[in-house]
Amino acid sequence: MRALFPGDGSAAGGTGEEDEEDEDEGGRGTRRGRAESEPSWEGAHPPTPALREQVGALFQPPLLKRLVDMMIDKGAPPGGRGAADEPSEALCLCRLLRAASHAARRANPSSQVSERLHTSLAFSAGLVQRLWTGYLKPRLAGQSWDSSYAELGDPGWMLPLSVLCPVYTCALSGVSADDSLPLPPREVYDAAAPREGLLHLLKSALWHILWVEGQSSLGSAPGPALALRADLRVGAGRLLRQLNDRNTVRRFAAPEAFLAEELHHERFSSEVAALLSGLGGFDSACESQSRAWAVLRHAPCLVPFQERARAFQMLVSVDRRQRPHEVPPVHFADTEVRHARRLEAARRRHMDNSLAPAQDGWPGEQPFDPDLDAPQAAWPVGHPNRSLVAIRRDFIVEDGFAALNGLGPGLKNRIRVQFVNQFGAVEAGVDGGGLFKDFIWETVRKAFDPQYGFFKATSDHFLYPNPAAGMLHPNAAAMFEYLGRILGKAIYEGILLDLPLAGFFLKKFQSLRNNDISDLSSLDPELYKQLMFLRSYEGDVSELALTFSITSSEMGQTREVDLIPGGSSIPVTSENRVSYIVFVANYRLNRAIAPACAAFLRGVHELIPAAWLQMFNEEELRTLICGSSAGIDIEDLKANVEYGGEYHEHHPVISMFWEVVSEMPPGEQEALLRFVTSCSRPPLLGFKYLEPKLCIQPAGGTCGASSEARLPTASTCMNLLKLPPYQSKEVMIQKIRYSTSSGAGFDLS
């Protein structure tokens, strides 16, 4: 960093808390700190119509292009045409554009004037290409940085980078992942010269302001210096995220290229642990000036995924400790009278179900008896029934919704499940955690199935909320919230799921921005191809007779939707087709599914705050939810297994068992893991973190015909496999396959 940004001692002025909002699907935001992302306007008069007119005139594309061409001279030596101790013309233009952007937001905060400025700079004026090739790249390659404005504490790179980042982000939102705009991939990252691309500059800049300068040491810095750093934190952080997202879709750099070269892993982890243990967890972390939290919040991809996953688990652990204390649930015998009544009621509902009319749109649903099946929230804290629910397997979604939906964040507490099978009989087993994991698995399997109506599948079989779910059920919003909480509970408890959520939908979990055109190909490949054809169409676009409207068809009902006010009467031309493409993509990816996504994410964020999920991109979120797709590491599993009874690591039956497991195809290995733990994926950070440890103990007594006839059984609540002492591989394989594929609930176990 010192080599890249020499002579920066006077600039260590600072950051401070920016006035940033983390927006959710509904456009709401959570204010984090004092406004520092904009210049101070103390004493300024309210904007006049004349000011608004002047600001608007500045944003005309021809004027912007002329300014960019004149003031960023590709052939100019360092320092431009100004004096050596004065800001160059390029820096003067950057300050003008930054001030104009802030003035636009001040003149009309509710409008998109600032976004129009960025759009014009990106697509008409070519600012990104000009500023990169004419100013930033030569200086990154070794030329000295120009003198900047003293009050900004800028060594010469902060101001131009703070202007380039939001414009670059705007440009990326209008181009597909296959495009090389606004810069060719090799200008962003070149493996042959990794320290000469934009990616290196972004990483170095963010590491410098977030870690080297930090926040706690900048309290005395002047306001303009703080505001500039706040702009750069937000702008460069978002651009780095967006480039990282693009890299998961179309690889232009190795994933390791996004990591901070200066990061010391042990020191970083210790700072995160000290922050969470010493300040009281997540809320205190947000309010602190910790540089570790600043990096995780603004530039998480600088930190390896494993480090962020550990930080996430620490956040969950601290949150658990801060939950209101509840007495651990007692045995069923302590409440056997009420529990027996609940199960008998569930049995009666099951027996009568086939003749029961639908309730509120649920086929065959019978509402819970309010006396027998009151939500846990109705029980006092510590009461043994507070966490006990009876669930019919055939109506696992409906019964779970009725019993658990009213809990809200209380779903973080321990929940116990007692299953009733398809014959109305109570299944064997006491829930020590395994039955609830099975409840989560089966709820997700059924409720997220497109046949159930709440989710749709893309052509690649990835899932996203069905925008027409409200036409199928009047209480769809509540169900989406409940399913969001179920997913949040799974993440909170570390229960990995076989749930292929669409990438564009996973992006919304971060609540940072809407999806853009690059995500459309995963949702609607045909529409994406049509829009790409339109963008490159060389004829007169107006002859295609398109307007700023789109036809929406759901459940056999077709309607015309305006993309902008009065859009059906506004023709699409060669000049405005880029805007049309952006609006179409925005409708399909954001507007059409906004209510369903907002409800679902409200449920998720009740258990997992959005700021926790912002540490991960879409592929990492998929790993957080589903586990690694690389399969089960048998050696890691063997190294973290305990043995009971006469079994030990070198016992012949155990040696045969590991030989059998190693030869299994991945699908059978996952089935075996689920049979024992009720989850088919390994823990996120390896089997070392499986609680309790997986244990194998004998079943069936001594070797002989009786043991050969027995099946393996499992106690999922204890992650315990009871393995008879089989004498041949063939018998062991046959018995394991039968047990793991029987689907016989927990009676077999």
Steps between C-alpha positions, in 0.01 A plus 500: 500500500786740579645440154168570335408806706828665607516817706157445651570593859313829484199329346440271791204707588230285445190321500222547752156353475335559168134571450440175322178308471482127456181472299278199502263377232234745596733796481523545875839576646672489833692815580851426613678798649530871435482631146851516363445372148412848377667838545388722782230747398489702822365845429392409148167628376232261373546421129333748268338420165796669334741266679299199394502623140875559504570160651275337241672685216837370615381142452441530125705224331663723233632741764623220724681331213670823401611566858641148533684519167646843575604456862631143500773513238643159422826654393545737791799443730447448872348810650310583182544850361485667843781597731678221684355601836144549372232242423504382141208560266398136544471548875314828448246316284467224761428754771244673277323172423500389862357834613240487222390153608457613860323817385259289294408293803458816706293678234256212473578210734204291384589514131748297297692803376827374645444163333437676168833678541677169554319346201603787272860483623508123448331461162536837328809671637720192537630618836610157624724427203641852490565534873657156520727514197574873519559541872477203737676226303819698416541603863433151624778385268756730663429864419468729800153591620390857432468752779142507624293725723656542845171504688413157358814336637524329162834361379370525144306177449203529736305771316519350148428150629198624699362646175583200282345234726129600492522567126660160441232335716231675295661381177510140619130508584422560133724238340501122512764283658621410150585860415846650540357839590583748630856361521639182342556222755878529470480863611323382814732208568787349305663192649824594325502842672265470799610826664423718198124456468197673648437206734833556673429872537157432652636244745791720602283808541241322713761329715670834555194696613337212690801340667814715474330829577211339684224698664606540861809705409320754280280685744686829455501497120315785323147439376582500126766233556255284692233546235737401219601182679137417572419536130793279411413234757151466361576547129815287479347236725192466279706487182728234646193296598355538153822391331518204736141407410584525130800278555277221631295514179778554247846439640762765416716453810576225748286535815819553700569816298233681704670431834700770679867421468576672830247302706647313798241229564569429866509867591179570311318209666619604844376856443157372395481270803610778736247739348205264542594372844594838642227723362190287525459359152360622172328823604808623680717397207292717266541798730869445563793636305655159455703473184425126481126568491553782246672253265227236546232759437639693203746262330434145621656335196840625621470228767500126417162330516607270783592800717164666432317175570673482840404862568141413411499207741641727772217746438246221539667374818500847656137549400406172668668609823307825493161332453266502804580195710254212474488193718601197290196294399414214737404145409159429351391327821486835677222615268362165385132589551500808278743343257281191464199721429696690235607182324154348519361819346759475225403137441131592474579780256697259288226236496237758407719688257397335176141614553581845635428813297784733411577775750623836367624342181701219654376167353365287782643718775351479847583787734675424827279477808571831678484329839725213409734657250559858609818650353805472724489875560185440708696293750710677767877496465638176638176306461575155352224535239642827370717320247289189429293459182316201356540478122323270255751392237238518225426863594841609614483847341146578615550378857836673529354826372212484748725421796814703431415797280405721793838465667690745280857537633400264781562221252866538596417316822504123521201327337409136561294295255287188541397344169173327420530260206264438210300251709437749779746327733764681702847426365761367737777729616569783741612818329849589610549701182480237229121502464501877461769476232282249320207741533707776336611268221151374419345847522752634251463199270123543480445877523771594249382244245358693200199268509407653835456839334717736701818464295578474131796338329723648233594299193805384698275382787597774745227639724361849558173634650193460282360851429155344450492327841256763623252384237520147642469585866373818667750462785802459274698785659478338843607165358799659323603661830467164676709322237758777529515439875537126441798565273638751751462241777690244292784746444496602866524137614748397232254255342613460140230458236462360152345824377607629155399866526558713190808720502311822429271422795795434732641841410193657657592350837776759529248786475757721331364550152255372243590246237617624161512383140784255569262294717220477244650211304454271801131593534379536141764400239267572207418854612868558569589399142235734362631794701858430393381491139328833550810657651716406200229560236649715223173605339247760607374377837182706473391276211467212748195678648602445860382715789608535862257229609508126544243221482461307823330160506429311822248220559354549154437872555678743268543871560707788367732664756661841454872493573491875570203736545319517166741243358249342262496824299877558501676338202836326531763659277865445426580776749302366797524124443762456775253649748227273366720192545582601857132561581391164355765314698405695812134404461564129457772474765374747758156658461303189404621293795557784749202424733582130526873562544442774757277273709743209479799715592315657791475149640866420431623825652295451817743222584810594298563877472572619148840634609609146587410379151669796331831330573429244225434505127238282335720192460623529857143536625415182313786328680381646831151357436580177318857416592781430259411332172840330505352208694593339830863490606520146634844555653371804688201297619722211617724742690205640696300186587472352848443131575298327771486154654755258363551699181821693444689646206672170411209263569437268199136608469601867505773444241245324279251781557740771382596289201132468407432871551804601293375290208147643511393746230453857631121466510514198731758669723264795538208268573701329775600832652139612502391171656737563793482878536177584307711720269662381178766771482808532722534791745609823339848498652547123515396215727706646781205736552229229505324505838480249650777303335389216276531176697492136386415226751410130470144374464370145503737343750769256395575387148267241360183443302296730722732795444517432127121530482484835678491838329714799594305751707568859599422753769519823306464719807835360618653446153533135602527207256425157646685261271458121538827303476458377144748243376495576127509811285211375289266474798614834641440677168156342461386589854633857487333564165168367626506710815611823336249477215196370689348840576331351805512811715655452842326175586783307331751686713 
